């Protein structure tokens, strides 16, 4: 799995987890969903993604997905 795919999987998981937390724990967890969305948008414009840096340090390869 490439870094790009890992970031997409992580972002999707975080959105679904935060929606579940919003539904079952406390409504203010919706802000976690907003944060993930805002981070995805800023990384699309700037190219800076903290999750990608973390995945690279964990050893996920940066090549193509196949």
N, C-alpha and C positions, 0 to 999 in steps of 0.2 A: 504494500500500500504506500502511495506517495504522500508527501506532506500535505499537498492540496486536498487530497481525498480525506486524509485524517482530520484536517481542519473542518471540512464540510460535515463529516460524521459527528465530530465533537460539537459543532454548532447546532446541528439538528437534535442531538441528544439533550443539549442544554436547554433548547427551546421547549422540547417536550417535557423535560423534568421540571422546568420552571412553571409550565402550565399546570402540571399535576400538583405541584406545591401550592400554586395559587388556588386551585380548586379544593384541595383537601386540608391545607394547613392554614394559610393566611392570605387574604387578597393582595397584600403588599408585595408578594413574590412576583407580581406582574412586572415590577420594575426590573427584575432579573431578565425577563424576556425582552424588555425594551433595551436593556444594556447590551444583550447579545446582538440584537438587530442593529443597534447603533455601531457596535464594534465591527460587524460585517460591512456596513456601509462605509465607515471610515477606512477600513483596510482595502476596500475596492478602489477608493480614491487616492490613498496615500501609499499603498503597498506595505504598510507596517502592520504586522499581525503578531501579537504576543504569543498566541497559541502556536503559530507556525514555528516561532523561535523555540518554544518549549519542546515541540515534537522533534525538531532537528537535534536538540540536545539529548533527547531520549533515544536517538539513533534511527528515527524514521527516515528513509531515503528520500531524496528530493527529485528523483528522476520521474519518468513517465509511469502511469498507473499500471501498465501491463508488463 
